[in-house]
Amino acid sequence: MLSLLIFTPLIGSLVIALLPRENKDLLRRVALLFSLVPVALVAIMWARYDTAAEGMQFVERIPWIPAVGIQYFLGVDGISFPMLAVTALVTTLAILASFNIQERVKEFMALMLLLETGMLGVFVALDYFLFYIFWEVVLVPMYFIIGIWGGPRREYAAIKFFIYTLLGSVVMLVGILALYFQSGLGTFDMLAIAEQARLNPTAQYWIFLLLFFGFAVKVPIFPFHTWLPDAHVEAPTGGSMLLAGVLLKMGTYGFYRISYPTLPDAAKAFAIVMGVLGVINIIYGALVAMAQKDFKKMVAYSSISHMGFVLLGLAAMTPMSMAGGLFVMISHGLISPMMFFFAGTVIYERTHTRMLPEMSALFTKMPVAATLLAFAAFANLGLPGLSGFAGEFFTLTGAFEPLTSLVAVAVLGMVLTAAYHLMMMRQILMGDATAEAAGHAAALAHGHGAAGHGAAAAVRLPDLTLREAIVSAPLMVSIVLFGVAPSLLLRIFNPSIQALLSRMGGL
Amino acid sequence: MQWLMILPEILLAAGGLAVVAAGVMGRRRETPAALAAATFVAALVALWPLRGITAEAWWGMLVVDSFALFFKALFALTGLLVVPLAHAYVERRGIHAGEFYALIVFAVLGMSMMASSRDLLMIYLGLELLSIGSYVLAGMLKDDDRSLEASLKYFLVGAMTSALLLFGLSLVYGISGSTHVEAIRRAVSAGDGWRGVAVAGMWFMLAGFGFKVAAVPFHMWAPDVYHGAPTPVAALLIAGSEAAAFSAILRVFTTGFGPLANYWQAVFAVLAVATMTYGNAAALVQTSAKRMMAYSAIAQAGYVLVGLAVGTPEGFGAMLYYLLAYLFMVVGTFAVIAWLSLARPEEMLDDFEGLGRSVPWVAAAVVIFMISFIGIPPTAGFLGKFYLIRAAVSADMVWLAVVMVVNSAISAGYYYSIVRRMYLTDRSATVAALPPGTSLVVGLAAAATVLLMLFPQPIIEWLGSAQQVVALLR
């Protein structure tokens, strides 16, 4: 089942490679079809998923390179299964959102599916070697997606993304090998090492730091974050959606899956560092987001800010804060793709700008699209009743007891987050359309020269298309669903979180 | 039995002579190439009955064991892949086919002799046979100044290398009274008073071999030679000749100088760090494809040296795997460079521009080679680096592993510049028609690069028996 799930997109990518490049519609539809298979499989698995069990489910295990102790070992638990679902869903939507790509459609769709195989593989691999392979496989298609279809500075952004994350992950590889030898078990089995290896604290500290480097670049944790704004801003919409929705979670997932269960002493020793870094991410990300004029850059920094909550949840190590961190991962995995979709496609295609000061009065120009954007913004700033609030609430409540002062600062971050979202909305959604139309048209004329955006056209823009509505709807439904009924997710998280914390010996 | 044991060498010698004869007498231009290819196939087949055997022959001058067998197979495979990749190049550049293929066969014969010997004299003999052939091969483009310069430079440096090796060899002979590695081993572990002389002899031999594998600071000749030599010859030198030198180093240092491991391990560690760092730094600023690959070859030799610096059986096994993986990436990449040079003989990096659009399958194969050079899965280069790093971490040399991985990340800068040119530029390439030999080699090499990583178990089991042969430390 899991093998089928992760390799269907790969097969799809090979099928696309064999199709003629001229028939763009066929390529798009085939890609969409192959990306829907994982969604369907996840749905079937969800129905069969045993929420009471704390262990791995849907396990597959075959010896691969027995001479070294490497296995083909897959499985999911409450930590990985929801991520799997988000990955499958967001990939499908990202492919749908990329239907407007006209250049080199064949390569783009093949790379998106290849990327999906890598991302799904990361969340189901239970062997370090296999995990690392999927982790690295993600790099190559993302490099091309940014580098070929990205914005004006795409080459720089792509190679920066590539070298930063490569450097992080190769150092992580040394950490994995150190773990393998220190455990003395002669296996790369993640579960076996986590359960049986009792490493001495010094070894744990070193290995934790080596792994931290790899995960921190992906999250990204301040000060390893500088690749992210470049990558996000330059990437095409589909790429940004996956970067923010899924790739960043690979880093925090690494902490949940590897660092914390396997290196509990180091996790406890570094808890305060993680917490402080988390708060720095929250505050720094929010402040920088506030200063941005570029819509995509604002969302990119807002992602850095939100990932800080996950770190804070990890640092506190209470059942509630850990579940809250996972909740934020899922919630942000739904909200940020929606934000990027609006910033990079829905609004950009109509206004031909990503600069906030150049937009205004979108409420009157395209009421439906603007309302949905407002919805996404409210979700992102943490409005109660939506999933973003639930995640942050659990994280902060759970972290309050052990890390009171850090939580107090983090709450300030929430205020900042609300502030820059409201400022953004006031700037681009409100305002008087007719009054500023003349100035706006002038700006367009010398800045972008887009035809048909004169004074008359600026008043009314085409509203949401059906395809855009189809991309937004599943995200909105999930955001509301998990916001109103967070227990849907918590039910899945909790047994695994309990198991994780009891393995770590509590606090 | 003795004759059967040297049957692969006999076949290579006879085949080489036949190629010469065909070059002189034959009228069909394809005959020498076909004969050379047939010779390599025959040599590979003749290796089959020898598997699992461990025996000495010809008074201990030649040995057949799984270690020797591994390298002989690797060399014959190198020859077999270089022949089709060279075919169109040789035709176009007006190289005399008879001489060219004959020298390639003899060079492979020299490599085989090096791998199959436990006697220093025999190793020297093989080395000279390989080297003299290579000097001529490097100068085969008679109307190209770079090629002539490469030949002369290679010859001069090679002569000095031989002198260093011989001097070291004579010092070692002086204390052991023998040129056989087993006798040397006994002498250096027993003779306390003479240890200083043994170590000095070892240093000289290390310098000699260091030149052959282009380890910094003995690398100065390599960029010019690899750059100037005909492209198929550069592939042969980088993939085959360096591997042959490594096979000799492994045999001599782990067996003969095994008791002196304390004296050479740290030196190899320093060489490894200097070699990979220098090679990568210099490769970053190149504009010529061949010259960049020449510096890349230096950097890659640095990675292989990590196995020696670690000095454990795992390290040696990792070296063997890496050399095998490296063969396919190098031959595949040079096949593409040789093909591109048919249209634009300058062999610049910019020749790769637009390949992603004009020949997508070749470009995809080049991407596989490049990510394999960097060490990204799912490629053999990744598994090779994984084994080397694993060996280093296992021997508590985490610092060396970290230096190596940081170097791989740096190397992404220049390997990806090829990928960038293929896909991220709008220029379309002016390319010659794809010769069937090139597509065959590129396809095989790309498939091998991926399959060696996905199904490595048979190779690893084979390597396990090969690494035991050279694991006689202390």
Interface residues (C-beta under 8 A of the other chain):
Chain A: W64 I65 P66 A67 V68 E107 F129 Y132 I133 E136 V137 L139 V140 Y143 F144 G147 I148 R154 E155 A158 I159 F162 I163 L166 L167 V170 V171 L173 V174 L177 A178 Y180 F181
Chain B: G356 V367 I371 I374 G375 I376 P377 P378 F382 F386 I389 R390 V393 S394 V398 A401 V402 V405 V406 S408 A409 A412 G413 Y416 V419 R420 Y423 L424 P456 Q457 I460 E461 G464
